[in-house]
Amino acid sequence: MAKTLKRAAAFTALARALTAGTRGGPTLAQRLGALPRMIAATVRGRYDGGLRLALMAAATAYVVSPVDAVPEMFVFLFGLVDDAVAVTWLAGTILSETERFLEWEQTRSALVVE
């Protein structure tokens, strides 16, 4: 049940993220531009996205790895479906996490006095 809720949340975030630019939220370009900053902040220990980044890296590795070709060889339709689910989850997670990171950056810059 929890996995279903997490998937539903990722798909909802994906839908919201794709339409956010028209509603005044961060655009897709802003979100993708935030990705390297998010990775750097996580590596430096400033941002708490370590586990989420690890899961995104694992999903990316699964989709591009040769191991993923095994389901396509034996059960073609299942192989395509698992790729579609993985890519959709990954896109939704990246978009929702970059939105969270952009909000974190805004609140952090509002609190930091230089």
N, C-alpha and C positions, 0 to 999 in steps of 0.2 A: 504494500500500500504506500509506503514512504517513497519507494522508487517511482511509482506512478505520479505522486504529487510533485516530486522533483522534476520529472520529465515535463509535466504539465506546466510547472513554473518556468522552465527553460523555454518551452514553446511560446508561452504567453509573453515572456520577456523578448523573444525574437520578434513577435508580431508588434509589440509596443515599440521596440527599437527601430524597426523599419519605418514606422510612421511618426517617430518622435520629432524628426526635423521639421515636419510640417506643423507640429503643435508647439514649437518653441523649445523643444528639448535638444540635446546634442545630436548633431548629424552623424551619419555613418562615417564620414571622413574624420570628424573630431574624435569619434570613438576609436577608430583604427589608429589615428595619430597618438592617442593616449596609451596604446598598448605597449610601446617600448618604454615609456615613462613608468607604467605600472610594473613592468618586469624589473626595471632598475630599482624602483622604490621597494619592491618585495625583496630583491637580492640584498639591498642595504639594510633591511630590517625595519624600514619605516612604515610599510604597508603590510597588512595581515593577509595577503592573498596567496600565500605559499601553497596551501593544499589545493586551492582552486586552479592555480597555474599548473600544478603537477597533474591534476586530472585533465586539464586541457591539453597538456603535452602528451599524456598517455593516449587520449582520444585521437590526436593528430597522428601520433606514431602508428596507431592501429589502422587508421584509414589509409595511410601511405605505405604501410609495410607489406612485404610479400606474404606474410602470414594471412593477411586479409584476403588473399587470392584463393585460399583453400575453399571457403564456402562457395565462391563463384564457380569453381571447377566442378563441384559435385551437385550443388543445388543452386542453380543460377538465380532464381527469383529471391530466395532467402539471402543470398549474397548481396544482391542489390538493395534489399530492404534494410539489412543491417547497416550497410554503408549510408543509406539515406537517413536512418535514425541517428547514427553517430555524427554525421555532418550537421544535421539539424540541431542536435543537442549541443554540439560544439559551437555553432554559430550563435545560438541563443545564450549560451553561457558566456561566450566572449562579449557579446553585446551587453548583457546584464552586468557583468563584472566591470567592464569599462565604464558603464554608467555609474556604478557604485564608486569606482576609482575617481571619476571626474567630480562627483559630489564630495568625496573625501578631500581632493585637492582644493576645492573651493572653501570648504570649512577650515582646512589647515592653513590656507593662505590668509584667511580672515582672522585667524588666531595668532599667527606668527608675526611678531613685530621685529623688523630688521633695522 
